[in-house]
Amino acid sequence: AQIALALDLRRDSAAGRLVRRSAHAGQQPSNELAALVKKLCVGAVPQPSGRINNRGQLVLTIDIAALTLDLVERLKRRPDVEYAQPSQIVKPYPGASP
């Protein structure tokens, strides 16, 4: 399962200009866009993917199951945590588009 976040970037920012330029050129995805996502999401594990939607917004997509499992593993390594496991992993409905 995934969750998506749509971002309206400031028009006067370098990120906003890059997204607008990519949207107008029809570039999906590009190395520049991947670098922008990495810069915006520093420290995020797993790293979100990025695309530009038909409204010209940067959409960040995060794999919830991978995020949950990563967090569980991080918590298990803490000396103050005795037990950690996910209580539920959400999976996409069969046939659903990613």
C-alpha positions as CSV (number, residue, x, y, z in Angstrom):
1,A,0.0,0.0,0.0
2,Q,1.1,3.5,-0.7
3,I,0.3,7.0,0.4
4,A,0.8,10.0,-1.9
5,L,1.4,13.6,-0.9
6,A,0.7,16.4,-3.4
7,L,2.9,19.4,-2.9
8,D,2.3,23.0,-4.2
9,L,5.7,24.4,-4.3
10,R,6.4,28.1,-4.2
11,R,6.5,29.5,-7.7
12,D,9.6,31.6,-6.9
13,S,11.6,28.7,-5.5
14,A,14.1,26.6,-7.5
15,A,12.0,23.5,-6.7
16,G,8.9,25.2,-8.0
17,R,10.7,26.3,-11.2
18,L,12.0,22.8,-11.8
19,V,8.6,21.2,-11.4
20,R,6.9,23.7,-13.7
21,R,9.7,23.3,-16.3
22,S,9.4,19.5,-16.1
23,A,5.6,19.6,-16.3
24,H,5.7,21.8,-19.4
25,A,8.3,19.6,-21.1
26,G,6.4,16.5,-20.2
27,Q,9.4,15.0,-18.4
28,Q,8.5,12.1,-16.1
29,P,10.6,11.2,-14.2
30,S,14.0,12.8,-14.6
31,N,17.3,12.8,-12.8
32,E,16.6,16.4,-11.7
33,L,13.2,15.4,-10.3
34,A,14.7,12.4,-8.4
35,A,17.4,14.7,-7.0
36,L,14.7,17.2,-5.9
37,V,12.7,14.4,-4.1
38,K,15.9,13.3,-2.4
39,K,16.7,16.8,-1.3
40,L,13.1,17.5,0.0
41,C,13.0,14.1,1.9
42,V,16.4,14.0,3.5
43,G,16.6,11.1,5.9
44,A,13.4,9.5,4.8
45,V,13.7,5.7,4.7
46,P,12.4,4.3,2.4
47,Q,12.9,7.2,0.0
48,P,9.7,8.4,-1.6
49,S,9.3,8.4,-5.3
50,G,8.2,11.5,-7.1
51,R,6.1,12.4,-10.1
52,I,4.3,15.5,-11.5
53,N,0.5,15.2,-11.6
54,N,-1.8,16.8,-14.3
55,R,-2.2,19.9,-12.0
56,G,1.6,20.5,-12.0
57,Q,2.1,19.4,-8.4
58,L,5.0,17.3,-7.2
59,V,3.5,14.1,-5.9
60,L,5.6,12.1,-3.4
61,T,4.6,8.4,-3.0
62,I,5.6,6.4,0.0
63,D,5.4,2.7,0.5
64,I,3.6,2.4,3.8
65,A,4.5,-1.3,4.4
66,A,8.2,-0.6,3.8
67,L,8.0,2.5,6.0
68,T,6.4,0.5,8.8
69,L,8.9,-2.3,8.6
70,D,11.8,0.1,8.6
71,L,10.4,1.8,11.7
72,V,9.9,-1.5,13.5
73,E,13.5,-2.5,12.8
74,R,14.8,0.9,14.0
75,L,12.8,0.6,17.2
76,K,14.0,-3.0,17.8
77,R,17.6,-1.6,17.9
78,R,16.8,0.8,20.6
79,P,18.0,-0.3,24.1
80,D,14.9,1.1,25.7
81,V,12.5,-0.9,23.5
82,E,11.8,-4.5,24.6
83,Y,9.4,-5.5,21.8
84,A,8.2,-4.1,18.5
85,Q,6.3,-5.5,15.7
86,P,3.6,-4.2,13.3
87,S,0.1,-4.9,14.4
88,Q,-1.2,-4.7,10.8
89,I,0.4,-4.4,7.4
90,V,-1.9,-2.9,4.8
91,K,-1.7,-4.5,1.4
92,P,-3.2,-3.1,-1.8
93,Y,-6.4,-4.7,-3.0
94,P,-5.7,-7.3,-5.7
95,G,-6.0,-5.6,-9.1
96,A,-5.6,-2.1,-7.7
97,S,-3.2,0.2,-9.6
98,P,0.0,1.1,-7.7
